Amino acid sequence: TDITIEAADGSGAKAVVHVTVVNTDKTRTIVTTDGEVDDMDSFMRLMLYSNEMDIAGLILSSSTFHYAGDPEKNIEPYRWTGTQWAYDVLDDYTEVYKNLKIHSSDYPTPSYLKSILKVGNIKNVGDMEEPTEGSNFIKDVLLDDDERTLYIQTWGGTNTTARALKSIEEEYKGTDQWDAIYKKVCKKAVIYIILSQDDTYKDYIQKNWPDIRAIHDKGTFWR
């Protein structure tokens, strides 16, 4: 909420303070997804228990199996499902939100969920060449003042997360702030990886951010 403070002396002076209240008992998470059909199902199901966690971000990314392509580089799309599907799910969530609130007051508002849905690096397998809205969003969450563990779920490739980390490295490495920033990010982030669906964890994150904790889930999917 925004709190407005106005002077009582008739000067017209005022200040606006933005206050965010969070439930610090909840697990904090960002979900990244390549939009595969099973991810669409998981995304819809996530909405039904979104009251059980603090969802900090919903990021569309790519993987070995799904990417949007890049006409400028003659890269054709591969099994790409687009981005509209995620917005459609949130529209559906909007329709049932009032009913969900009957069962729990903790369900996030549709407007909040729509505000944290971002498109990340989607052009190619392991695309992390440039910052995107999604990677910058992850970067900002990693650098914010919330000290809770941040679980970054990787339903597709780790590339958008890797781009966020690379942007942090490019901005701070070699400065007086780097050691503190590195320790802060490594303390906060846990990357949960399903099937390592591109090489950006192995080739970039593990080499440049070796102290970030990672959970490699290589078997649950097949079961």
C-alpha positions in Angstrom: 0.0 0.0 0.0 1.0 3.6 -0.4 0.9 5.9 2.7 0.7 9.6 2.0 2.0 12.1 4.6 1.0 15.7 4.2 2.1 18.8 6.1 -0.5 20.5 8.2 0.9 24.0 7.8 -0.7 24.6 4.5 2.6 24.4 2.6 1.3 21.5 0.4 4.4 19.5 1.2 3.8 15.8 1.2 5.6 12.5 0.9 4.5 9.1 -0.3 5.9 5.9 1.4 5.3 2.5 -0.2 4.9 -0.3 2.3 4.8 -4.0 1.5 3.8 -6.5 4.1 4.8 -10.1 3.6 4.3 -13.3 5.5 7.8 -14.2 6.4 6.8 -17.7 7.5 6.1 -18.7 3.9 8.6 -20.3 1.5 9.6 -17.7 -1.2 10.0 -18.9 -4.8 10.4 -17.9 -8.4 9.1 -20.3 -11.1 10.8 -20.4 -14.5 9.2 -22.4 -17.3 9.6 -23.2 -21.0 5.8 -23.6 -21.5 5.9 -27.3 -22.3 2.4 -28.9 -22.0 3.2 -30.6 -18.6 4.5 -27.2 -17.4 1.2 -25.6 -18.4 -0.6 -28.2 -16.2 1.8 -27.5 -13.4 1.3 -23.8 -13.8 -2.5 -24.2 -13.5 -2.1 -26.4 -10.5 0.3 -23.9 -8.9 -2.4 -21.3 -8.9 -4.6 -23.6 -6.8 -2.0 -23.8 -4.0 -0.5 -20.3 -4.5 -1.7 -19.5 -1.0 0.8 -21.9 0.5 3.9 -20.0 -0.6 5.2 -16.5 -1.4 5.5 -16.5 -5.2 8.0 -13.8 -6.1 8.1 -14.3 -9.8 6.7 -16.2 -12.8 9.2 -16.2 -15.6 8.9 -17.6 -19.2 12.1 -19.0 -20.4 13.4 -21.6 -23.0 15.0 -25.0 -22.9 16.5 -27.7 -25.2 13.0 -28.7 -26.1 11.2 -25.4 -26.5 12.4 -22.0 -27.8 10.9 -19.1 -29.7 13.6 -18.6 -32.4 15.4 -15.5 -33.5 14.7 -14.2 -37.1 17.7 -11.9 -37.0 20.0 -14.9 -36.6 18.0 -17.3 -38.8 17.1 -19.4 -35.8 13.8 -21.2 -36.3 11.3 -21.7 -33.5 11.4 -25.2 -32.1 8.2 -26.6 -30.5 7.5 -23.2 -29.1 4.1 -22.8 -27.3 4.2 -19.0 -27.2 3.7 -16.8 -24.1 0.0 -16.1 -24.2 -0.9 -19.3 -22.5 0.5 -18.0 -19.1 -1.6 -14.9 -19.3 -4.7 -17.0 -20.1 -4.1 -19.0 -17.0 -4.0 -15.9 -14.9 -7.2 -14.7 -16.6 -8.8 -18.0 -15.5 -7.4 -17.5 -12.0 -9.1 -14.1 -11.9 -12.4 -15.7 -12.6 -12.2 -18.1 -9.7 -10.3 -15.8 -7.3 -13.4 -14.9 -5.2 -14.2 -18.5 -4.7 -10.6 -19.4 -3.7 -10.6 -16.6 -1.2 -13.5 -18.3 0.6 -11.1 -21.2 1.4 -8.1 -19.1 2.3 -7.4 -15.4 2.6 -3.8 -15.9 1.6 -4.4 -16.4 -2.1 -2.5 -13.7 -4.0 -4.5 -11.1 -5.9 -4.8 -11.6 -9.7 -3.2 -8.2 -10.2 -0.2 -9.2 -8.1 0.4 -12.4 -10.1 0.0 -10.5 -13.4 2.6 -8.0 -12.2 5.2 -10.7 -11.6 4.7 -12.6 -14.8 7.6 -11.7 -17.1 9.1 -13.0 -20.4 12.7 -14.0 -20.0 15.4 -15.3 -22.4 13.4 -17.4 -24.9 15.1 -17.1 -28.3 17.3 -20.2 -28.3 18.6 -23.1 -26.3 20.7 -21.6 -23.5 19.9 -18.1 -24.6 21.6 -15.7 -22.2 23.2 -13.2 -24.5 21.4 -10.2 -23.3 19.3 -9.0 -20.4 15.5 -9.4 -20.7 12.5 -8.3 -18.7 12.5 -11.7 -17.0 16.2 -11.8 -16.2 16.2 -8.3 -14.8 13.3 -9.2 -12.6 15.1 -12.2 -11.2 18.2 -10.0 -10.7 16.2 -7.5 -8.7 14.7 -10.2 -6.5 18.1 -11.7 -5.8 19.4 -8.2 -4.8 16.4 -7.1 -2.7 16.4 -6.8 1.1 14.3 -9.9 1.8 16.7 -12.3 3.5 14.6 -15.4 3.1 15.9 -18.3 1.0 14.7 -17.9 -2.6 14.0 -21.1 -4.3 14.3 -20.6 -8.1 12.4 -23.4 -9.7 13.7 -24.4 -13.1 11.0 -26.2 -15.1 12.9 -25.7 -18.3 16.4 -24.4 -18.8 18.5 -22.3 -16.3 19.3 -19.7 -18.9 17.2 -16.8 -17.7 18.5 -17.3 -14.2 22.0 -17.5 -15.6 21.5 -14.2 -17.4 20.3 -12.6 -14.2 23.4 -13.7 -12.4 25.6 -12.6 -15.3 24.1 -9.2 -15.1 24.9 -9.0 -11.4 28.4 -10.1 -12.1 28.9 -7.6 -14.9 27.6 -4.7 -12.7 29.5 -5.5 -9.5 32.5 -7.7 -10.1 35.7 -5.6 -9.7 33.9 -3.1 -7.4 34.1 -2.7 -3.6 30.7 -4.2 -3.4 31.4 -7.5 -5.2 32.3 -9.7 -2.2 29.2 -8.6 -0.3 26.9 -9.0 -3.3 28.4 -12.5 -4.1 27.9 -13.7 -0.6 24.4 -12.2 -0.4 23.2 -13.9 -3.6 24.8 -17.3 -2.7 23.3 -17.2 0.7 19.8 -16.4 -0.7 19.5 -18.5 -3.8 18.7 -22.2 -4.2 18.2 -23.3 -7.8 16.0 -26.4 -8.3 16.8 -27.9 -11.7 14.6 -30.5 -13.5 16.7 -32.6 -16.0 19.2 -29.8 -16.7 17.4 -28.7 -19.9 20.3 -26.6 -21.2 24.0 -26.2 -20.4 23.9 -22.8 -18.7 24.2 -24.2 -15.2 27.2 -26.3 -16.0 28.9 -23.8 -18.3 28.2 -20.6 -16.4 26.5 -20.8 -13.0 28.5 -23.6 -11.5 31.8 -22.1 -12.7 31.1 -18.4 -11.8 28.8 -18.9 -8.8 30.1 -22.1 -7.2 28.6 -21.3 -3.8 25.0 -21.2 -5.0 23.2 -24.2 -3.8 21.5 -26.4 -6.5 19.1 -29.3 -6.3 19.4 -31.5 -9.4 16.2 -33.5 -9.9 17.0 -36.1 -12.6 14.5 -38.7 -11.8 11.1 -37.4 -10.6 9.9 -36.4 -14.1 10.4 -39.9 -15.5 8.4 -41.5 -12.7 
